[in-house]
Amino acid sequence: MEPLNGFQITLRILYQFSSVWIALLLLFALSLAFKRRLGLYGKLFDSPIGMIGFGLVMFWVFTGIFGAMDLIVTHDPLTQVSGMKNKVPGTPVPGAEAGEYPWYLLGGDNLARDVFSRMIKGAWIVVQIAPLATLFAFMVGITLGLPAGYYGGRLDTFLSFLANLILAFPVILLFYLLVTPEIIETGVPSYMAAVLFVFPIVFLGVLLNSRYFTRPNFRTPLLIGVLGTAIWLYLAMISTGGYIISTKTYSIPGLPGVLDPFDVPGGILVVFVSVVFVNSPTVFRIVRGLAMDIKTRDYVAAAQTRGEGPWYIMLWEILPNARGPLIVDFCLRIGYTTILLGTLGFFGLGLPPESPDWGSTINEGRKLLSIYLHPALPPALALLSLVLGLNLLADGLREESLKD
Amino acid sequence: MGLFILRRFGVMLLTALCLTFVVFFLTNLYPNLEKLAKTQGNQRMSDEQVSAWLENRGYRQPMLVKYGQWLGVAPGFSKTLDDGQFVGTCVRPGQTKEETPNFCGILQGEWGYSTVFKDEVGGIVAKRLGNTGYLMFWVLVLMVPSALLVGVLAGMREGTVMDRSLSTFSIITTATPEYVSGVVFIAIFASSTVGLKWFKGTATQAMDNPTFENFFLPVLTIALYGMGYIARMTRASMTEVMTAQYIRTARLKGVSFPNIVMKHALRNALIAPFTVIMLQFPWLLNGVVIVETLFNYKGFGWALVQAAENNDIQLLLAISVVSVIVVLVTQLISDIGYVYLNPRIRIS
């Protein structure tokens, strides 16, 4: 088998991505055809910047999803093939059998694993964690920020002090304090998860209750259904193997294993929790500022005169009117969360060392950077393009939402 | 104004106390102490030996007592072991019982003893801060003028090709975290196989003998990430100023365009970036940790990583105190500066 040259590598990589190209084409064709009926999302396709950003983001989202379905990857991201250590891109795999992909498209890393497949698998980790963690941070920030901005006073002073406290920590110090095996052993992250994951439930409960408060016949079954599911998911998420917290000396029993559909691995949970924890104070400050601004508007006064409850006003009058800046910030924050995940990997915190996420791969590749470039560069450029896409998307959204 | 600053100082003190207590609490959890005992004593210690080691050195006292000792409001712990060794929180290696002070905390000006570097924490932090201060100085020298220039050039004529390209440039820099740009720069400029070989990929020598060759890449890497954000803020505030009434008046009077930008617009446009530059300091601190690790420059961020990886409690506490002070002081300066630069805003 001959080594591939640069042109052949490019062609073959483009071909490996063919499922992503098809999905992207379909998505763009459909969106462009129906863009007038799709609200803010459709308007995004009026701005070239927004379209480029959206394209980049969706490219990585599709790559992550299809990569998880083993469509794009050429080799197993953890298998080491002897003789492929630090080999340059396009090197043929020695003794490749029929059905195996005969080349390492982007070369091998210092443990002789395929760089290309690891980059694709890394996308899936980011696509799984970053949006969800950002969503949770928003739930926490909104649930605490709205009352702080709306009521003001002591509550506001206290919550703002807490938020500033967390913000005054250098992020990396916080990560080093929270995301170590020793701390995981003490169960601190599990406690934090138990507290932080309550907020989405509170948010949902208050949201629905304040809306359908006057129609108890409809509200009660709705709340039982939604909250029941949410609490079940909550318990499933925080309990592993039947225990919420299990340390050497004591343990708190949680959801029994029969009812527990999925276990979040300890490493992922602590990464998730710390990223939510770092992001929520900033979201809190934004929501609080917006709430303070919007509560002086006439429609809020009108709702107060009608006798609406404070939570109805906060969640159904103030929040929908704050959605523009919040959506833009959501996009930017997913990018920032991606950067944070990379930072964690870069310092070797949280995820297991063999994990193919981009940060860990960059960290491993940088040690031999002056001799072998190819293990570190693909994940670095992948991360760069995803964050860039999110930034451009946020810019496009901001531009289009300002036009209203 | 005086009362405002006084109140801010009060809040600052309270924040620093809370934060150090959090750090103290987390570093003093038992598994962390176990790690400390094993690195200091012997990797193969049994559980009983670890417990005894910690007991003898005062690590098993109640949390608040230990925190008090660190602050210097409670007398330090000391004990003479069975083999005649004298140990305790205030005891430095080689000191006898008579030489050891009763109190040794922040209030006495003692920052403690680093278990990793086997030295006084105060001295270590000062030395590392000096290194990082030098790095930060050059980062600011590079970052602030270029960011302001990019922002002003992009914002003075909105929607032109120059605006578009400079804005894209600033978006790209904000989307590139230090560990990505650092890796890319090393690949392009410093790699020994391919690349330009203009600079060195490590800044280890820059601590004694900083030259352009070994020092420029770390500076550029930190500066670039912070630059995009400042440039975007400057651009936003510049475009806003350029549509103001008094600029239109000046144009109608026939003032030349360079004159309008330099004499009329710039002063007002630079108020917002000032606060942003000040608030960038906490972010720069993050960048410093990454870049110092990547380029092996032994500064403050490097010390943070070393302290955290080895659970060096007192060094970690001193580092968090310093970084909290940096964050809060820059916030205070940005608030005061904002009021000072913009007389329309008064503190309520």
HADDOCK unambig.tbl for C-alpha pairs under 7 A between the chains (distance, minus, plus):
assign (segid A and resid 165 and name CA) (segid B and resid 15 and name CA) 6.11 0.50 0.50
assign (segid A and resid 165 and name CA) (segid B and resid 19 and name CA) 6.93 0.50 0.50
assign (segid A and resid 168 and name CA) (segid B and resid 324 and name CA) 5.71 0.50 0.50
assign (segid A and resid 168 and name CA) (segid B and resid 327 and name CA) 6.02 0.50 0.50
assign (segid A and resid 169 and name CA) (segid B and resid 324 and name CA) 6.49 0.50 0.50
assign (segid A and resid 170 and name CA) (segid B and resid 282 and name CA) 6.73 0.50 0.50
assign (segid A and resid 170 and name CA) (segid B and resid 286 and name CA) 6.48 0.50 0.50
assign (segid A and resid 171 and name CA) (segid B and resid 286 and name CA) 6.84 0.50 0.50
assign (segid A and resid 172 and name CA) (segid B and resid 286 and name CA) 6.50 0.50 0.50
assign (segid A and resid 176 and name CA) (segid B and resid 308 and name CA) 6.06 0.50 0.50
assign (segid A and resid 177 and name CA) (segid B and resid 26 and name CA) 6.63 0.50 0.50
assign (segid A and resid 182 and name CA) (segid B and resid 31 and name CA) 5.20 0.50 0.50
assign (segid A and resid 182 and name CA) (segid B and resid 32 and name CA) 5.76 0.50 0.50
assign (segid A and resid 186 and name CA) (segid B and resid 31 and name CA) 6.97 0.50 0.50
assign (segid A and resid 339 and name CA) (segid B and resid 177 and name CA) 6.52 0.50 0.50
assign (segid A and resid 366 and name CA) (segid B and resid 183 and name CA) 6.86 0.50 0.50
assign (segid A and resid 370 and name CA) (segid B and resid 187 and name CA) 6.97 0.50 0.50
assign (segid A and resid 370 and name CA) (segid B and resid 190 and name CA) 6.82 0.50 0.50
assign (segid A and resid 370 and name CA) (segid B and resid 191 and name CA) 4.30 0.50 0.50
assign (segid A and resid 370 and name CA) (segid B and resid 192 and name CA) 5.49 0.50 0.50
assign (segid A and resid 371 and name CA) (segid B and resid 191 and name CA) 6.42 0.50 0.50
assign (segid A and resid 371 and name CA) (segid B and resid 192 and name CA) 5.99 0.50 0.50
assign (segid A and resid 371 and name CA) (segid B and resid 193 and name CA) 5.86 0.50 0.50
assign (segid A and resid 373 and name CA) (segid B and resid 187 and name CA) 6.27 0.50 0.50
assign (segid A and resid 377 and name CA) (segid B and resid 184 and name CA) 6.87 0.50 0.50
assign (segid A and resid 380 and name CA) (segid B and resid 180 and name CA) 5.10 0.50 0.50
assign (segid A and resid 384 and name CA) (segid B and resid 175 and name CA) 6.22 0.50 0.50
assign (segid A and resid 384 and name CA) (segid B and resid 176 and name CA) 5.55 0.50 0.50
assign (segid A and resid 387 and name CA) (segid B and resid 175 and name CA) 5.33 0.50 0.50
assign (segid A and resid 388 and name CA) (segid B and resid 172 and name CA) 6.14 0.50 0.50
assign (segid A and resid 388 and name CA) (segid B and resid 175 and name CA) 4.97 0.50 0.50
assign (segid A and resid 391 and name CA) (segid B and resid 171 and name CA) 6.95 0.50 0.50
assign (segid A and resid 391 and name CA) (segid B and resid 175 and name CA) 6.93 0.50 0.50
